[in-house]
């Protein structure tokens, strides 16, 4: 039973990370009303990846769920990096 409970956290954090990337992209182009979302995104993604790596040795069943959670957190973190790099690039274009 504890194994199934430990699988839920990386999966939920992975889904939240991917959802936050979508919300922050939408917010960047429409309203700019959620600035703290860009701070929460890497924290949630990194916590999910670290927790996924900690529990990976204890998983005997449901490896697909674990992998989905880990890849979701990784995708969320890569989305955060992409947003930051593109915003710095666009800032450079505006200044130069």
C-alpha positions in Angstrom: 0.0 0.0 0.0 2.8 2.4 0.8 4.3 1.8 -2.7 1.1 3.1 -4.3 1.0 6.1 -2.1 4.6 7.0 -2.9 3.8 6.8 -6.6 1.1 9.4 -6.4 3.3 12.3 -5.4 5.7 12.3 -8.5 2.7 11.8 -10.8 0.7 14.7 -9.2 3.8 16.9 -9.2 4.5 16.0 -12.9 1.0 16.8 -13.9 1.1 20.1 -12.0 4.4 21.0 -13.6 3.1 20.4 -17.1 -0.1 22.4 -16.3 1.9 25.2 -14.8 4.0 25.5 -18.0 0.8 25.8 -20.0 -0.7 28.3 -17.6 2.5 30.4 -17.5 2.7 30.4 -21.3 -0.9 31.5 -21.6 -0.4 34.1 -18.9 2.7 35.5 -20.6 0.8 36.3 -23.8 -2.5 37.4 -22.3 -2.7 38.9 -18.8 0.6 38.8 -16.9 -1.3 38.4 -13.6 0.5 35.3 -12.2 4.2 36.3 -11.6 4.6 33.8 -8.7 3.8 30.9 -11.0 7.2 31.1 -12.6 8.8 30.7 -9.2 6.6 27.8 -8.2 7.2 25.9 -11.4 10.9 25.0 -11.0 10.4 24.2 -7.3 7.6 21.7 -8.0 9.5 20.2 -10.9 12.7 19.7 -8.9 10.9 18.3 -5.9 9.1 15.9 -8.1 12.3 14.7 -9.8 14.2 14.3 -6.6 11.4 12.4 -5.0 11.0 10.2 -8.1 14.7 9.4 -8.0 14.6 8.6 -4.3 11.7 6.1 -4.7 12.8 4.5 -8.0 14.6 1.5 -6.3 11.5 0.7 -4.2 9.1 0.4 -7.1 8.3 -3.2 -8.0 5.0 -2.7 -9.8 3.6 0.3 -11.7 6.9 1.4 -13.2 4.9 3.1 -16.0 3.2 5.4 -13.5 6.6 6.3 -11.9 8.1 7.0 -15.3 5.1 9.2 -16.3 5.5 11.2 -13.1 9.3 11.6 -13.6 8.9 12.6 -17.3 6.2 15.0 -16.4 8.4 16.7 -13.8 11.3 16.7 -16.3 9.1 18.2 -19.0 7.9 20.9 -16.6 11.5 21.8 -15.7 12.5 21.9 -19.4 9.5 24.0 -20.1 10.6 26.4 -17.4 14.1 26.6 -18.8 12.7 27.2 -22.3 10.5 30.0 -21.0 13.4 31.7 -19.3 15.8 31.4 -22.2 13.2 32.7 -24.6 12.4 35.6 -22.3 16.0 36.5 -22.0 16.5 36.3 -25.8 13.5 38.5 -26.4 14.8 41.0 -23.8 18.1 41.1 -25.7 16.3 41.8 -28.9 14.3 44.6 -27.3 17.4 46.2 -25.9 19.7 45.8 -28.9 
